[in-house]
Amino acid sequence: VMWTKNTDFPYSEVCSPGLTDFPSSVNYIKCLNENKYLGYNDWRLPNEFEVRSLDNFGIPSDQKSNWLALYGFYNFSSPWVLSWSSTVEDTSGWPTGIWVGGGAWDSSYQNGHVWPVRSTTSP
């Protein structure tokens, strides 16, 4: 999986969601793909497990942004960032907390971040 390094949302002059509800996050991904963000047109929302894979339960929450920065990630606005995932039930998205690796079913009309990923394959 290839993640965008900007954890808040990837900057795009054409597509810029900031905090958004779940339906808008899906439209944002569509916009990134239509405009070939970073040269790719296969961006998607990560699933719940992909988001959880970035958490490190062995360190305190207030040190996790520094830990992720070691791997090139940046722009965490707080130690608790809700990111929309592609895991859904009915019309509700699964907003997943980066820091605790947990999530809770929530209305698809709550606001969360969009942190797109793309699948990669070896040549």
N, C-alpha and C positions, 0 to 999 in steps of 0.2 A: 504494500500500500504506500502510495506517495501522498504525503500531507503537505498542505501549504504551510509555510513556516510562520506566517502571521496568524496567531491564534484567535485574534478578535474577529476579523474577517479579512479576506484578501482584498486589497485595493484594486479597483477596476474603475476607470473613468465612466464606463457605460453601466456597469452593474455595481451598486454599492448599497447593501442592505442595512448595515449597522445591526441593531437589535431588531428582530423581526418575528412574526408569528410563523407557525409551521407551513401553511399554504404558501406564504411569500418566500420561505426558504427554498421550497421546491422550484418556484419560479426563478429565484436567484441562480440556482444551479443551472437551470435551462438557459438563462442569459449568459452565464459563464461559458457554457458549451457552444452556444450560437456565435459567441465572439472569440472563441478559441483562446481562452485565458491561458497565459504562459505557453501558448502554442499547442494546447491540448483541447479536445472536444469530448472528453469522456469523464468529466468531473461528476461526482455524486455525493450524497450525504453519507457519512460513515455509519455503519451499524453500531448498535450499543456496545458490542464487544470490542470493536476497533477503538472507540473512544475510551473505554475502560483500560485498554492496553497501555495507554499513555500515563496511567497513574502509577505512582510509586508509594505503596503503603508503608514503606520502611522509613520515610522521612516526615517531619512535621509539615503541616499544610503551609505554613508561612515560608517554607524553604523550597516548595515545589516549583515556583516560577524560576528560581535560580537553577534548579536541577534540569528543567526542560530547556533552559537557555544553553546549557552545555551541549545540547543536541541541535541547536540552531533555531529553536522556537522562540518567538518574542511576542510582545504586545498583550500580555495578560493584564487586564485592568484590575483584577482583584484575585484573591486566592480561591474564589468560588466562581467559576464560569460555567454557565449552562450552555451546552451546545446541542442543537437539534441533531438527532440521528435518524437514519432511515427506518428504524424499528417503529412500527405503527400498529395500532389496533383501532379499527373503525376509522374515525376521523381524528384521533389523537396521535400526536407525535410523541416520541420518547426523548425528553430533554435530559441529557446526561451530564452530571457534574464531573468536571475534569478532576477536581481535587480528591474527591472521595470515591470516584469510580462507580457511584451509584446513580440511580435515576428513579423517577417516579412518573407514573402516567399523569399527564397534565393535559389540560385543554389545548387544542391546537392553536388557540388564539392567544396564548401567553407569549411573551417575547423571549427569545433566546438568540444566541449567536449562530452563525453559519460557518462551519469549519470544513470546507470541502476536501475530499480525497479523490484519488483515482487509483485504480488497480494497475499494477505493473506486472509484466511478465519478463522472464529472462529470455534473451535471444537464443 
